[in-house]
Amino acid sequence: MSDPLPLEPGPPRKKSRARHLWVVGLLVYVLAIWFVGWQKLRDALAGLDVYLLLAVVGVELTGQWLRALKWRFALGRGSRAIGLFFLSRCAGYWMPMRMGELSPLLLKGHRTPRMGAWIVLDRILEVSVTLALGALGIIALGIPARGIAVAMGIVALAFVVVPMFLLTRRKLFLWLAARTREGSLIQRGALFLAAIRDEMVAMRPKMPAAAAMTLAAGCLDVCVGMLTYASFGHPLRFAVMAGAKCVHAIACAVPFTPNATGVPFFTSGLFLNQVGAVPASVIAAAIGVNLALVNTVFWTSAGLASLDLRRR
């Protein structure tokens, strides 16, 4: 999948690696199909409920555009927030630890402290909601999940606590800027981070609404998964799917297993198999169908949103 948006070119070697991550994901999925068996996969697909799949499309579309509108609400009018949101999501899918979500900062006209502040705040909101829903789901299920709890704590520390702590150290950034060479990369970076902190403070009045929109979108993501498995005749509780989404997010946070490698889908599928008693054949088929539907909705929406970045 190529990126139609005008990004500044990065180092060729890294770009090439990112482009070929899908090969790893494809290999993982092919191995899963081989393990399950083609006949069981066909049997699982034979009983699909088309109406529930249409509901999946509708809920997924609602969730994606709710997040896009959240960016528009946070960044304000004239910010081209819709197009930037889809650019950020696209790049985040491919990059380890979803670092690609910083990609709007590669566009010269949007490399601002306000944009940096919002991306950080949005990432913190998304991670917090995913972990909270997952924790509530696991608690509701009453399963021993010590390993998952430790992993959730590490993710929360790395993606919520540490960023918030560092970006509130305005005096530290100003101190560093005052002791480095005028115009140097370190000085400019320190001043940029200090400005990001100021923008984060300025955005505080919008955070309650943004958090509510993030929570609603997170619940819709869980519903997408529930509807997908219900269409195969395996309805799941909200708690089970919330736990699976959380496990998926934890796997994405590992530096060498972004979404494109397929590993996060494998880990969430294993959770559904062990906790939700979903057969492996249904999981393999559901992942394929879900990816097809979600990508169709995403790329259609992203294509329309790219017009927001191309217009003068």
Secondary structure as the mmCIF struct_conf table of DSSP 4:
data_model
#
loop_
_struct_conf.conf_type_id
_struct_conf.id
_struct_conf.beg_label_comp_id
_struct_conf.beg_label_asym_id
_struct_conf.beg_label_seq_id
_struct_conf.end_label_comp_id
_struct_conf.end_label_asym_id
_struct_conf.end_label_seq_id
BEND BEND1 LEU A 5 LEU A 5
HELX_LH_PP_P HELX_LH_PP_P1 LEU A 7 PRO A 9
HELX_RH_AL_P HELX_RH_AL_P1 PRO A 12 ARG A 19
TURN_TY1_P TURN_TY1_P1 HIS A 20 HIS A 20
HELX_RH_AL_P HELX_RH_AL_P2 LEU A 21 VAL A 36
HELX_RH_AL_P HELX_RH_AL_P3 TRP A 38 ALA A 46
TURN_TY1_P TURN_TY1_P2 GLY A 47 GLY A 47
HELX_RH_AL_P HELX_RH_AL_P4 VAL A 50 LEU A 75
TURN_TY1_P TURN_TY1_P3 ARG A 77 GLY A 78
BEND BEND2 SER A 79 SER A 79
HELX_RH_AL_P HELX_RH_AL_P5 ALA A 81 TRP A 94
BEND BEND3 MET A 95 MET A 95
HELX_RH_3T_P HELX_RH_3T_P1 PRO A 96 LEU A 106
BEND BEND4 LEU A 107 LEU A 107
HELX_RH_3T_P HELX_RH_3T_P2 LYS A 108 HIS A 110
BEND BEND5 THR A 112 THR A 112
HELX_RH_AL_P HELX_RH_AL_P6 PRO A 113 LEU A 141
TURN_TY1_P TURN_TY1_P4 GLY A 142 GLY A 142
HELX_RH_AL_P HELX_RH_AL_P7 ARG A 146 ALA A 156
HELX_RH_PI_P HELX_RH_PI_P1 LEU A 157 VAL A 161
HELX_RH_AL_P HELX_RH_AL_P8 VAL A 162 LEU A 167
TURN_TY1_P TURN_TY1_P5 THR A 168 THR A 168
HELX_RH_AL_P HELX_RH_AL_P9 ARG A 170 ALA A 178
TURN_TY1_P TURN_TY1_P6 ARG A 179 ARG A 179
BEND BEND6 THR A 180 THR A 180
TURN_TY1_P TURN_TY1_P7 GLU A 182 GLY A 183
HELX_RH_AL_P HELX_RH_AL_P10 LEU A 185 ALA A 202
TURN_TY1_P TURN_TY1_P8 MET A 203 MET A 203
HELX_RH_3T_P HELX_RH_3T_P3 ARG A 204 LYS A 206
HELX_RH_AL_P HELX_RH_AL_P11 MET A 207 ALA A 230
TURN_TY1_P TURN_TY1_P9 SER A 231 GLY A 233
HELX_RH_AL_P HELX_RH_AL_P12 PHE A 238 ALA A 253
BEND BEND7 VAL A 254 VAL A 254
TURN_TY1_P TURN_TY1_P10 PRO A 255 PHE A 256
HELX_RH_3T_P HELX_RH_3T_P4 ASN A 259 THR A 261
BEND BEND8 GLY A 262 GLY A 262
HELX_RH_AL_P HELX_RH_AL_P13 VAL A 263 VAL A 275
BEND BEND9 GLY A 276 GLY A 276
HELX_RH_AL_P HELX_RH_AL_P14 ALA A 280 ARG A 310
#
